[in-house]
């Protein structure tokens, strides 16, 4: 992993269709198969999934898509949809900030 950039983030998602402890294991196994996911914790009693991943490798949309594909879709209530949209916006801004190269050595930016 030498030279590879890392930016670990932890996100909490509410999901549906979790009815037993085995559901937690299925979710953890599926999400850990995604490259860049380092930790998954599921709480089936509260329908909550906590996932830690490298933002350079995985985005929240990919996590949501995989959850949907394996049968545990993200909750669709107004508050949960708004929270997920905020996470999408936040991750885009975080990636834009990570890509930004600052100016150094008292040199003006190119084009000025």
Phi and psi in radians as a Rosetta constraint file:
Dihedral C 1 N 2 CA 2 C 2 CIRCULARHARMONIC -1.118 0.35
Dihedral N 2 CA 2 C 2 N 3 CIRCULARHARMONIC 2.302 0.35
Dihedral C 2 N 3 CA 3 C 3 CIRCULARHARMONIC 1.434 0.35
Dihedral N 3 CA 3 C 3 N 4 CIRCULARHARMONIC -0.160 0.35
Dihedral C 3 N 4 CA 4 C 4 CIRCULARHARMONIC -1.451 0.35
Dihedral N 4 CA 4 C 4 N 5 CIRCULARHARMONIC 2.342 0.35
Dihedral C 4 N 5 CA 5 C 5 CIRCULARHARMONIC -1.299 0.35
Dihedral N 5 CA 5 C 5 N 6 CIRCULARHARMONIC 2.515 0.35
Dihedral C 5 N 6 CA 6 C 6 CIRCULARHARMONIC -2.291 0.35
Dihedral N 6 CA 6 C 6 N 7 CIRCULARHARMONIC 2.521 0.35
Dihedral C 6 N 7 CA 7 C 7 CIRCULARHARMONIC -2.610 0.35
Dihedral N 7 CA 7 C 7 N 8 CIRCULARHARMONIC 1.483 0.35
Dihedral C 7 N 8 CA 8 C 8 CIRCULARHARMONIC -1.259 0.35
Dihedral N 8 CA 8 C 8 N 9 CIRCULARHARMONIC 2.383 0.35
Dihedral C 8 N 9 CA 9 C 9 CIRCULARHARMONIC -2.310 0.35
Dihedral N 9 CA 9 C 9 N 10 CIRCULARHARMONIC 2.632 0.35
Dihedral C 9 N 10 CA 10 C 10 CIRCULARHARMONIC -2.094 0.35
Dihedral N 10 CA 10 C 10 N 11 CIRCULARHARMONIC 2.242 0.35
Dihedral C 10 N 11 CA 11 C 11 CIRCULARHARMONIC -2.195 0.35
Dihedral N 11 CA 11 C 11 N 12 CIRCULARHARMONIC 2.564 0.35
Dihedral C 11 N 12 CA 12 C 12 CIRCULARHARMONIC -1.965 0.35
Dihedral N 12 CA 12 C 12 N 13 CIRCULARHARMONIC 2.299 0.35
Dihedral C 12 N 13 CA 13 C 13 CIRCULARHARMONIC -2.258 0.35
Dihedral N 13 CA 13 C 13 N 14 CIRCULARHARMONIC 2.466 0.35
Dihedral C 13 N 14 CA 14 C 14 CIRCULARHARMONIC -1.595 0.35
Dihedral N 14 CA 14 C 14 N 15 CIRCULARHARMONIC 2.317 0.35
Dihedral C 14 N 15 CA 15 C 15 CIRCULARHARMONIC -2.183 0.35
Dihedral N 15 CA 15 C 15 N 16 CIRCULARHARMONIC 2.966 0.35
Dihedral C 15 N 16 CA 16 C 16 CIRCULARHARMONIC -2.040 0.35
Dihedral N 16 CA 16 C 16 N 17 CIRCULARHARMONIC 2.980 0.35
Dihedral C 16 N 17 CA 17 C 17 CIRCULARHARMONIC 1.294 0.35
Dihedral N 17 CA 17 C 17 N 18 CIRCULARHARMONIC 0.118 0.35
Dihedral C 17 N 18 CA 18 C 18 CIRCULARHARMONIC -1.455 0.35
Dihedral N 18 CA 18 C 18 N 19 CIRCULARHARMONIC 2.057 0.35
Dihedral C 18 N 19 CA 19 C 19 CIRCULARHARMONIC -2.152 0.35
Dihedral N 19 CA 19 C 19 N 20 CIRCULARHARMONIC -0.155 0.35
Dihedral C 19 N 20 CA 20 C 20 CIRCULARHARMONIC -2.705 0.35
Dihedral N 20 CA 20 C 20 N 21 CIRCULARHARMONIC 3.008 0.35
Dihedral C 20 N 21 CA 21 C 21 CIRCULARHARMONIC -1.130 0.35
Dihedral N 21 CA 21 C 21 N 22 CIRCULARHARMONIC -0.520 0.35
Dihedral C 21 N 22 CA 22 C 22 CIRCULARHARMONIC -1.099 0.35
Dihedral N 22 CA 22 C 22 N 23 CIRCULARHARMONIC -0.559 0.35
Dihedral C 22 N 23 CA 23 C 23 CIRCULARHARMONIC -1.033 0.35
Dihedral N 23 CA 23 C 23 N 24 CIRCULARHARMONIC -0.702 0.35
Dihedral C 23 N 24 CA 24 C 24 CIRCULARHARMONIC -1.060 0.35
Dihedral N 24 CA 24 C 24 N 25 CIRCULARHARMONIC -0.726 0.35
Dihedral C 24 N 25 CA 25 C 25 CIRCULARHARMONIC -1.166 0.35
Dihedral N 25 CA 25 C 25 N 26 CIRCULARHARMONIC -0.703 0.35
Dihedral C 25 N 26 CA 26 C 26 CIRCULARHARMONIC -1.095 0.35
Dihedral N 26 CA 26 C 26 N 27 CIRCULARHARMONIC -0.780 0.35
Dihedral C 26 N 27 CA 27 C 27 CIRCULARHARMONIC -1.120 0.35
Dihedral N 27 CA 27 C 27 N 28 CIRCULARHARMONIC -0.807 0.35
Dihedral C 27 N 28 CA 28 C 28 CIRCULARHARMONIC -1.058 0.35
Dihedral N 28 CA 28 C 28 N 29 CIRCULARHARMONIC -0.776 0.35
Dihedral C 28 N 29 CA 29 C 29 CIRCULARHARMONIC -1.105 0.35
Dihedral N 29 CA 29 C 29 N 30 CIRCULARHARMONIC -0.776 0.35
Dihedral C 29 N 30 CA 30 C 30 CIRCULARHARMONIC -1.155 0.35
Dihedral N 30 CA 30 C 30 N 31 CIRCULARHARMONIC -0.791 0.35
Dihedral C 30 N 31 CA 31 C 31 CIRCULARHARMONIC -1.224 0.35
Dihedral N 31 CA 31 C 31 N 32 CIRCULARHARMONIC -0.606 0.35
Dihedral C 31 N 32 CA 32 C 32 CIRCULARHARMONIC -1.221 0.35
Dihedral N 32 CA 32 C 32 N 33 CIRCULARHARMONIC -0.290 0.35
Dihedral C 32 N 33 CA 33 C 33 CIRCULARHARMONIC -1.281 0.35
Dihedral N 33 CA 33 C 33 N 34 CIRCULARHARMONIC -0.350 0.35
Dihedral C 33 N 34 CA 34 C 34 CIRCULARHARMONIC -1.221 0.35
Dihedral N 34 CA 34 C 34 N 35 CIRCULARHARMONIC 2.307 0.35
Dihedral C 34 N 35 CA 35 C 35 CIRCULARHARMONIC -1.116 0.35
Dihedral N 35 CA 35 C 35 N 36 CIRCULARHARMONIC 2.282 0.35
Dihedral C 35 N 36 CA 36 C 36 CIRCULARHARMONIC 1.800 0.35
Dihedral N 36 CA 36 C 36 N 37 CIRCULARHARMONIC -0.240 0.35
Dihedral C 36 N 37 CA 37 C 37 CIRCULARHARMONIC -1.457 0.35
Dihedral N 37 CA 37 C 37 N 38 CIRCULARHARMONIC 2.182 0.35
Dihedral C 37 N 38 CA 38 C 38 CIRCULARHARMONIC -1.861 0.35
Dihedral N 38 CA 38 C 38 N 39 CIRCULARHARMONIC -0.417 0.35
Dihedral C 38 N 39 CA 39 C 39 CIRCULARHARMONIC -2.690 0.35
Dihedral N 39 CA 39 C 39 N 40 CIRCULARHARMONIC 2.392 0.35
Dihedral C 39 N 40 CA 40 C 40 CIRCULARHARMONIC -2.350 0.35
Dihedral N 40 CA 40 C 40 N 41 CIRCULARHARMONIC 2.314 0.35
Dihedral C 40 N 41 CA 41 C 41 CIRCULARHARMONIC -2.350 0.35
Dihedral N 41 CA 41 C 41 N 42 CIRCULARHARMONIC 2.255 0.35
Dihedral C 41 N 42 CA 42 C 42 CIRCULARHARMONIC -2.095 0.35
Dihedral N 42 CA 42 C 42 N 43 CIRCULARHARMONIC 2.495 0.35
Dihedral C 42 N 43 CA 43 C 43 CIRCULARHARMONIC -2.167 0.35
Dihedral N 43 CA 43 C 43 N 44 CIRCULARHARMONIC 1.707 0.35
Dihedral C 43 N 44 CA 44 C 44 CIRCULARHARMONIC -1.179 0.35
Dihedral N 44 CA 44 C 44 N 45 CIRCULARHARMONIC -0.467 0.35
Dihedral C 44 N 45 CA 45 C 45 CIRCULARHARMONIC -1.230 0.35
Dihedral N 45 CA 45 C 45 N 46 CIRCULARHARMONIC -0.466 0.35
Dihedral C 45 N 46 CA 46 C 46 CIRCULARHARMONIC -1.963 0.35
Dihedral N 46 CA 46 C 46 N 47 CIRCULARHARMONIC 0.126 0.35
Dihedral C 46 N 47 CA 47 C 47 CIRCULARHARMONIC 0.910 0.35
Dihedral N 47 CA 47 C 47 N 48 CIRCULARHARMONIC 0.790 0.35
Dihedral C 47 N 48 CA 48 C 48 CIRCULARHARMONIC -2.134 0.35
Dihedral N 48 CA 48 C 48 N 49 CIRCULARHARMONIC 2.362 0.35
Dihedral C 48 N 49 CA 49 C 49 CIRCULARHARMONIC -2.132 0.35
Dihedral N 49 CA 49 C 49 N 50 CIRCULARHARMONIC 2.242 0.35
Dihedral C 49 N 50 CA 50 C 50 CIRCULARHARMONIC -1.968 0.35
Dihedral N 50 CA 50 C 50 N 51 CIRCULARHARMONIC 2.179 0.35
Dihedral C 50 N 51 CA 51 C 51 CIRCULARHARMONIC -2.277 0.35
Dihedral N 51 CA 51 C 51 N 52 CIRCULARHARMONIC 2.372 0.35
Dihedral C 51 N 52 CA 52 C 52 CIRCULARHARMONIC -1.991 0.35
Dihedral N 52 CA 52 C 52 N 53 CIRCULARHARMONIC 2.266 0.35
Dihedral C 52 N 53 CA 53 C 53 CIRCULARHARMONIC -2.609 0.35
Dihedral N 53 CA 53 C 53 N 54 CIRCULARHARMONIC 2.891 0.35
Dihedral C 53 N 54 CA 54 C 54 CIRCULARHARMONIC -1.510 0.35
Dihedral N 54 CA 54 C 54 N 55 CIRCULARHARMONIC 2.031 0.35
Dihedral C 54 N 55 CA 55 C 55 CIRCULARHARMONIC -1.106 0.35
Dihedral N 55 CA 55 C 55 N 56 CIRCULARHARMONIC -0.393 0.35
Dihedral C 55 N 56 CA 56 C 56 CIRCULARHARMONIC -1.228 0.35
Dihedral N 56 CA 56 C 56 N 57 CIRCULARHARMONIC -0.360 0.35
Dihedral C 56 N 57 CA 57 C 57 CIRCULARHARMONIC -1.932 0.35
Dihedral N 57 CA 57 C 57 N 58 CIRCULARHARMONIC -0.549 0.35
Dihedral C 57 N 58 CA 58 C 58 CIRCULARHARMONIC -2.312 0.35
Dihedral N 58 CA 58 C 58 N 59 CIRCULARHARMONIC 2.537 0.35
Dihedral C 58 N 59 CA 59 C 59 CIRCULARHARMONIC -2.043 0.35
Dihedral N 59 CA 59 C 59 N 60 CIRCULARHARMONIC 2.773 0.35
Dihedral C 59 N 60 CA 60 C 60 CIRCULARHARMONIC -1.068 0.35
Dihedral N 60 CA 60 C 60 N 61 CIRCULARHARMONIC -0.569 0.35
Dihedral C 60 N 61 CA 61 C 61 CIRCULARHARMONIC -1.082 0.35
Dihedral N 61 CA 61 C 61 N 62 CIRCULARHARMONIC -0.635 0.35
Dihedral C 61 N 62 CA 62 C 62 CIRCULARHARMONIC -1.178 0.35
Dihedral N 62 CA 62 C 62 N 63 CIRCULARHARMONIC -0.679 0.35
Dihedral C 62 N 63 CA 63 C 63 CIRCULARHARMONIC -1.110 0.35
Dihedral N 63 CA 63 C 63 N 64 CIRCULARHARMONIC -0.818 0.35
Dihedral C 63 N 64 CA 64 C 64 CIRCULARHARMONIC -1.075 0.35
Dihedral N 64 CA 64 C 64 N 65 CIRCULARHARMONIC -0.735 0.35
Dihedral C 64 N 65 CA 65 C 65 CIRCULARHARMONIC -1.096 0.35
Dihedral N 65 CA 65 C 65 N 66 CIRCULARHARMONIC -0.771 0.35
Dihedral C 65 N 66 CA 66 C 66 CIRCULARHARMONIC -1.146 0.35
Dihedral N 66 CA 66 C 66 N 67 CIRCULARHARMONIC -0.714 0.35
Dihedral C 66 N 67 CA 67 C 67 CIRCULARHARMONIC -1.035 0.35
Dihedral N 67 CA 67 C 67 N 68 CIRCULARHARMONIC -0.734 0.35
Dihedral C 67 N 68 CA 68 C 68 CIRCULARHARMONIC -1.099 0.35
Dihedral N 68 CA 68 C 68 N 69 CIRCULARHARMONIC -0.767 0.35
Dihedral C 68 N 69 CA 69 C 69 CIRCULARHARMONIC -1.118 0.35
Dihedral N 69 CA 69 C 69 N 70 CIRCULARHARMONIC -0.586 0.35
Dihedral C 69 N 70 CA 70 C 70 CIRCULARHARMONIC -1.599 0.35
Dihedral N 70 CA 70 C 70 N 71 CIRCULARHARMONIC 0.058 0.35
Dihedral C 70 N 71 CA 71 C 71 CIRCULARHARMONIC 1.705 0.35
Dihedral N 71 CA 71 C 71 N 72 CIRCULARHARMONIC 0.265 0.35
Dihedral C 71 N 72 CA 72 C 72 CIRCULARHARMONIC -2.212 0.35
Dihedral N 72 CA 72 C 72 N 73 CIRCULARHARMONIC 1.239 0.35
Dihedral C 72 N 73 CA 73 C 73 CIRCULARHARMONIC -1.161 0.35
Dihedral N 73 CA 73 C 73 N 74 CIRCULARHARMONIC 2.601 0.35
Dihedral C 73 N 74 CA 74 C 74 CIRCULARHARMONIC -1.044 0.35
Dihedral N 74 CA 74 C 74 N 75 CIRCULARHARMONIC 2.552 0.35
Dihedral C 74 N 75 CA 75 C 75 CIRCULARHARMONIC -1.039 0.35
Dihedral N 75 CA 75 C 75 N 76 CIRCULARHARMONIC 2.509 0.35
Dihedral C 75 N 76 CA 76 C 76 CIRCULARHARMONIC -1.861 0.35
Dihedral N 76 CA 76 C 76 N 77 CIRCULARHARMONIC 0.185 0.35
Dihedral C 76 N 77 CA 77 C 77 CIRCULARHARMONIC -1.122 0.35
Dihedral N 77 CA 77 C 77 N 78 CIRCULARHARMONIC 2.805 0.35
Dihedral C 77 N 78 CA 78 C 78 CIRCULARHARMONIC -0.964 0.35
Dihedral N 78 CA 78 C 78 N 79 CIRCULARHARMONIC -0.845 0.35
Dihedral C 78 N 79 CA 79 C 79 CIRCULARHARMONIC -1.109 0.35
Dihedral N 79 CA 79 C 79 N 80 CIRCULARHARMONIC -0.741 0.35
Dihedral C 79 N 80 CA 80 C 80 CIRCULARHARMONIC -1.201 0.35
Dihedral N 80 CA 80 C 80 N 81 CIRCULARHARMONIC -0.698 0.35
Dihedral C 80 N 81 CA 81 C 81 CIRCULARHARMONIC -1.121 0.35
Dihedral N 81 CA 81 C 81 N 82 CIRCULARHARMONIC -0.717 0.35
Dihedral C 81 N 82 CA 82 C 82 CIRCULARHARMONIC -1.120 0.35
Dihedral N 82 CA 82 C 82 N 83 CIRCULARHARMONIC -0.737 0.35
Dihedral C 82 N 83 CA 83 C 83 CIRCULARHARMONIC -1.085 0.35
Dihedral N 83 CA 83 C 83 N 84 CIRCULARHARMONIC -0.769 0.35
Dihedral C 83 N 84 CA 84 C 84 CIRCULARHARMONIC -1.147 0.35
Dihedral N 84 CA 84 C 84 N 85 CIRCULARHARMONIC -0.685 0.35
Dihedral C 84 N 85 CA 85 C 85 CIRCULARHARMONIC -1.086 0.35
Dihedral N 85 CA 85 C 85 N 86 CIRCULARHARMONIC -0.671 0.35
Dihedral C 85 N 86 CA 86 C 86 CIRCULARHARMONIC -1.110 0.35
Dihedral N 86 CA 86 C 86 N 87 CIRCULARHARMONIC -0.732 0.35
Dihedral C 86 N 87 CA 87 C 87 CIRCULARHARMONIC -1.095 0.35
Dihedral N 87 CA 87 C 87 N 88 CIRCULARHARMONIC -0.698 0.35
Dihedral C 87 N 88 CA 88 C 88 CIRCULARHARMONIC -1.059 0.35
Dihedral N 88 CA 88 C 88 N 89 CIRCULARHARMONIC -0.837 0.35
Dihedral C 88 N 89 CA 89 C 89 CIRCULARHARMONIC -1.067 0.35
Dihedral N 89 CA 89 C 89 N 90 CIRCULARHARMONIC -0.794 0.35
Dihedral C 89 N 90 CA 90 C 90 CIRCULARHARMONIC -1.104 0.35
Dihedral N 90 CA 90 C 90 N 91 CIRCULARHARMONIC -0.761 0.35
Dihedral C 90 N 91 CA 91 C 91 CIRCULARHARMONIC -1.132 0.35
Dihedral N 91 CA 91 C 91 N 92 CIRCULARHARMONIC -0.663 0.35
Dihedral C 91 N 92 CA 92 C 92 CIRCULARHARMONIC -1.080 0.35
Dihedral N 92 CA 92 C 92 N 93 CIRCULARHARMONIC -0.766 0.35
Dihedral C 92 N 93 CA 93 C 93 CIRCULARHARMONIC -1.142 0.35
Dihedral N 93 CA 93 C 93 N 94 CIRCULARHARMONIC -0.699 0.35
Dihedral C 93 N 94 CA 94 C 94 CIRCULARHARMONIC -1.079 0.35
Dihedral N 94 CA 94 C 94 N 95 CIRCULARHARMONIC -0.766 0.35
Dihedral C 94 N 95 CA 95 C 95 CIRCULARHARMONIC -1.141 0.35
Dihedral N 95 CA 95 C 95 N 96 CIRCULARHARMONIC -0.709 0.35
Dihedral C 95 N 96 CA 96 C 96 CIRCULARHARMONIC -1.055 0.35
Dihedral N 96 CA 96 C 96 N 97 CIRCULARHARMONIC -0.714 0.35
Dihedral C 96 N 97 CA 97 C 97 CIRCULARHARMONIC -1.177 0.35
Dihedral N 97 CA 97 C 97 N 98 CIRCULARHARMONIC -0.669 0.35
Dihedral C 97 N 98 CA 98 C 98 CIRCULARHARMONIC -1.192 0.35
Dihedral N 98 CA 98 C 98 N 99 CIRCULARHARMONIC -0.534 0.35
Dihedral C 98 N 99 CA 99 C 99 CIRCULARHARMONIC -1.381 0.35
Dihedral N 99 CA 99 C 99 N 100 CIRCULARHARMONIC -0.354 0.35
Dihedral C 99 N 100 CA 100 C 100 CIRCULARHARMONIC -1.160 0.35
Dihedral N 100 CA 100 C 100 N 101 CIRCULARHARMONIC 2.308 0.35
Dihedral C 100 N 101 CA 101 C 101 CIRCULARHARMONIC -1.848 0.35
Dihedral N 101 CA 101 C 101 N 102 CIRCULARHARMONIC 2.059 0.35
Dihedral C 101 N 102 CA 102 C 102 CIRCULARHARMONIC -1.269 0.35
Dihedral N 102 CA 102 C 102 N 103 CIRCULARHARMONIC 2.829 0.35
Dihedral C 102 N 103 CA 103 C 103 CIRCULARHARMONIC -1.513 0.35
Dihedral N 103 CA 103 C 103 N 104 CIRCULARHARMONIC 2.544 0.35
Dihedral C 103 N 104 CA 104 C 104 CIRCULARHARMONIC -2.359 0.35
Dihedral N 104 CA 104 C 104 N 105 CIRCULARHARMONIC 3.001 0.35
Dihedral C 104 N 105 CA 105 C 105 CIRCULARHARMONIC 1.026 0.35
Dihedral N 105 CA 105 C 105 N 106 CIRCULARHARMONIC 0.521 0.35
Dihedral C 105 N 106 CA 106 C 106 CIRCULARHARMONIC 1.005 0.35
Dihedral N 106 CA 106 C 106 N 107 CIRCULARHARMONIC 0.492 0.35
Dihedral C 106 N 107 CA 107 C 107 CIRCULARHARMONIC -1.616 0.35
Dihedral N 107 CA 107 C 107 N 108 CIRCULARHARMONIC 2.409 0.35
Dihedral C 107 N 108 CA 108 C 108 CIRCULARHARMONIC -1.228 0.35
Dihedral N 108 CA 108 C 108 N 109 CIRCULARHARMONIC 2.728 0.35
Dihedral C 108 N 109 CA 109 C 109 CIRCULARHARMONIC -1.073 0.35
Dihedral N 109 CA 109 C 109 N 110 CIRCULARHARMONIC 2.708 0.35
Dihedral C 109 N 110 CA 110 C 110 CIRCULARHARMONIC -1.085 0.35
Dihedral N 110 CA 110 C 110 N 111 CIRCULARHARMONIC 2.386 0.35
Dihedral C 110 N 111 CA 111 C 111 CIRCULARHARMONIC 1.621 0.35
Dihedral N 111 CA 111 C 111 N 112 CIRCULARHARMONIC -0.006 0.35
